[in-house]
Every structure is written in C-alpha cells, then in structure tokens.
C-alpha cells in the first residue's frame, strides 16, 4: 500500500493536539493594527480550536496527524 499524501496547505495551517483537537492561528493580526484595540490584538495571538464538525474535514487532509 503506498503512502497517503498530506494536503500541504492544510499542514501549514493546522496542528492536531495530543487529545485530537485541531488548532489554528487566528486571522487579523497582519496589518491595519492601529485601529484594533490592545485587548483584541492580544486575544488574536492565542491559537483557536476548531469546532468538531470542521475538525473532521481537516483531519481527512492530514492523514498522519
């Protein structure tokens, strides 16, 4: 049986935790930062956890994660 291919775009955007949850980096912290509040920017730094329904779709693209 040949190896399964990983979707590289998904591998660069998502990580699977030890318990099987899918983490991602939140959007909105690249530019136009002056109008965003400090609290908002601080909360955007933290990684987000995908909802289970969306996480199933991502895990298909990451067969070895």
C-alpha positions in Angstrom: 0.0 0.0 0.0 1.5 3.4 -0.9 1.8 6.2 1.5 -1.2 8.6 1.7 -0.4 12.2 0.6 -0.9 15.1 3.1 -2.6 18.3 1.8 0.3 20.7 2.2 -1.9 23.7 2.5 -3.7 22.2 5.5 -0.5 21.0 7.1 0.8 24.6 7.1 -2.4 26.0 8.7 -3.5 23.4 11.2 -2.0 21.3 14.0 -3.5 18.4 15.9 -3.1 18.3 19.6 -2.4 15.2 21.7 -6.1 14.9 22.5 -7.1 15.1 18.8 -8.3 18.7 18.7 -7.3 20.9 15.7 -5.6 24.1 16.4 -5.2 27.1 14.1 -3.7 30.6 14.1 -6.4 33.3 14.3 -6.6 35.8 11.4 -6.4 39.5 11.5 -3.0 40.2 13.0 -1.0 41.0 9.9 -1.8 44.7 9.0 -4.0 47.6 9.9 -3.2 47.1 13.5 -3.6 50.7 14.6 -7.4 50.8 14.7 -7.6 47.5 16.6 -7.6 47.6 20.4 -4.8 46.1 22.5 -7.2 43.6 24.0 -8.3 42.5 20.6 -4.8 42.0 19.3 -3.8 40.1 22.5 -6.7 37.7 22.0 -5.8 37.2 18.4 -2.4 36.0 19.4 -3.8 32.8 21.1 -4.4 29.8 18.9 -8.0 28.8 18.2 -9.6 25.4 18.5 -11.7 24.3 15.5 -15.3 23.1 16.0 -15.6 19.3 15.9 -17.6 19.3 12.7 -14.9 21.3 10.9 -12.1 19.4 12.5 -13.3 16.2 10.9 -12.9 17.7 7.5 -9.4 18.9 8.3 -8.3 15.5 9.7 -9.1 13.9 6.3 -6.5 16.2 4.8 -3.9 15.3 7.5 -3.8 11.5 7.4 -0.7 11.2 9.7 -1.6 13.9 12.2 
